[in-house]
Amino acid sequence: MTVQAEIERKIRASLSPEYLDVINESHMHNVPPGSESHFKVVVVSPVFDDLGRVQRHQHMNALLADELAGPVHALSMETLTAPEWAAKGGRHMESPACHGGSKADR
């Protein structure tokens, strides 16, 4: 199973999301082709209804602890309730371009 598929599986099983998008953004960074190291997760779930932003991210970090301890180098998250998602017009933020570089570039 790919890292992306495992992230999706865990989130679906734990959060019963109304909307889920797991985006592999590794290609935007200085990593080998085909890498699964940088992800963006957009998830809308009723589980978040009574949680603040920090608590939502703590929940996600605990849920994906194995991936964050291993293959995932970076994880961007938008953790939303249904009303928050509706207020955003059902759109997520675009990720900025990577400004990092290779050690070889220095």
Secondary structure, 3 states (H helix, E strand, C coil): CCHHHHHHHHHHHHHCCCEEEEEECHHHCCCCCCCCCEEEEEEECHHHCCCCHHHHHHHHHHHCHHHHHCCCCEEEEEEECHHHHHHCCCCCCCCCCCCCCCHHHC
